[in-house]
């Protein structure tokens, strides 16, 4: 089981090549082109637009999660299907919230969300 000096020398000489190959191999797996091809993403976001795009997506998801929390508080027995319908029904409001970069993410300040929540509270 001893590694000879010749094997150690060969390993040392080949190590930079192996590292380069491993790095290249790993890089091929998470490139935007590969992810798009595998349908893991819908589109490639250009670097110059990435910050705005992902900030908007974060605002949208934050608003959606806040609406879900409010809906469940108003109607705890809301089914996943009904929740999806509520979120879909508020799509325009959620997009407006996502686009309002300098405003807090407070969906309950919007009339459409208040109307939905009041309707849920009545049918509770």
N, C-alpha and C positions, 0 to 999 in steps of 0.2 A: 503494500500500500503506500510506499514512499514515492513522492513526485521527484523525478530526476531534475537535475539542474537544467538540462536541455529543454524539458517541458516547461519549467518555470520561465526560462528565457523566451520560449516561443509564446507563451501566454502573455508575457509582458509586452512583447512586440505586437501581438495581435489585438490587445485590449483597446487601443484607440479606434481601430476599425470596428470591433464589436460594439463599442459604445455608440459610434456614429450610426451603425446599422440599427441598433435598438432604438435610438432616438428618432430616426427617420420612420421606422416601423410604427412606433407609438404615435407619432405626429399624424400619420395617415388615417388614424381611426377617429379623430375628433375634429377634422377639418369641416368647415361649413358646407363644402361641396358634398362630402360623404354623408353628413347629417341630412342634407336636403334630399340626396338620392335615396336614403333609407327612410325618408318621410318622418324623421325625428323633429324636423323644423319645417315651417311652411315657406319661409323665405330667408334669404341671406340679408342681414342688416349691414349696410355699409358702415365702416368704422366711424366716419364723420357723423353719422346719424344715430349711432348706438346709444349714446347717453340719453338723448331725448326719447328714443324708442323704448328703452327699458325703464326709464323713469315713468313714462306714460303707462306702460304695462303694470308696473308696481302700483301706481295710483289706482288703476282699474281693479286689480286683484284685491287691494286693500278695501276699496269701496264695496266690491262684491261680498267679501267676508264680513264687513260691517253690516250690510243689508241682511245677510243670512243670520247673523247674530240677533238683529232686531226682529226679524220674522219669527225666529224660534222663541224669542222672548214673548212675542205677542200671541203665537200659536205653536206651542211646543210639539204638537202632533203633526206638524207639516211634513208631508212625505217628500222624498228626494225628487220625485216627478213634479210635485207642486212647487218646490223650491226652484227647480230649474225653470219652470214656467214664470215664476215671479221675477227671477233674474233676467230672463229673456224679455219680459214685459218692461223692464226698467233699462234696457240696453241703451237707449238714447241718453238717459240721465247719467248712467255710468260712464258713457263715452264723454259726456260733457264734463263730468268730474275729473276724468283722466286727463282731459285737455287743459284744464284750469291749473296750470303749473304753480301759480302763486297763491292758490287758495287751499285751505285745509280740506282734507278728505272727510267730509261730514255729510253722508247721503241723507240723513234724517232732516237736514235743512231744506231739502227739495220737496215741493208740493206733491209730486208723484209718489215719493216714498212715504210721506205722511199719510196720503190717501190710502195707499196699500195697507199700511200698519193699522190705520183706523178701521178699515174694512175687516181685517183679520181679528181685531179686538172685538168687533160687533158679533162676528160669527163664532166666536170662541165658546 
